[in-house]
């Protein structure tokens, strides 16, 4: 199964995350299938490739709770429900 989840990077105590599509049995910082965006919790900055996210969701990828909340705030999941 493919999951949409966060991949940690950055300095110690200054973490930033990439939103990635990755196999559910791969390790957290393993090689992703595709990088879909960026999330910085310190500044609440989010950048998403919405077309790629929607494509992965249509293919059956399941977002984690945190990624689901990020996508809801960015109105990506609402657009998918309407379509």
Residue pairs with C-beta under 8 A, 6 or more apart in sequence:
1 23
1 24
1 60
1 62
2 21
2 22
2 23
2 24
2 33
2 56
2 59
2 60
2 61
2 62
3 21
3 22
3 23
3 24
3 61
3 62
3 63
3 64
4 19
4 20
4 21
4 36
4 53
4 56
4 57
4 61
4 62
4 63
4 64
4 67
4 71
5 19
5 20
5 22
5 28
5 63
5 64
5 66
5 67
6 17
6 18
6 19
6 20
6 39
6 64
6 66
6 67
7 17
7 18
7 19
7 20
7 22
7 28
7 29
7 32
7 35
8 15
8 16
8 17
8 28
8 29
9 15
9 16
9 17
9 18
9 29
10 16
14 42
15 41
16 38
16 39
16 40
16 41
16 42
17 38
17 39
17 40
17 41
18 32
18 35
18 37
18 38
18 39
19 35
19 36
19 37
19 38
19 39
19 48
19 53
19 67
19 70
20 32
20 33
20 34
20 35
20 36
21 32
21 33
21 34
21 36
21 56
21 61
22 30
22 31
22 32
22 33
23 33
24 62
34 52
34 56
36 48
36 49
36 52
36 53
36 56
37 46
37 47
37 48
37 49
37 53
38 45
38 46
38 47
38 48
39 45
39 46
39 70
40 46
46 70
46 73
46 74
48 71
48 74
48 76
50 74
50 76
50 79
53 71
53 76
54 76
54 79
54 80
57 63
57 77
57 80
58 80
63 71
68 77
71 77
72 78
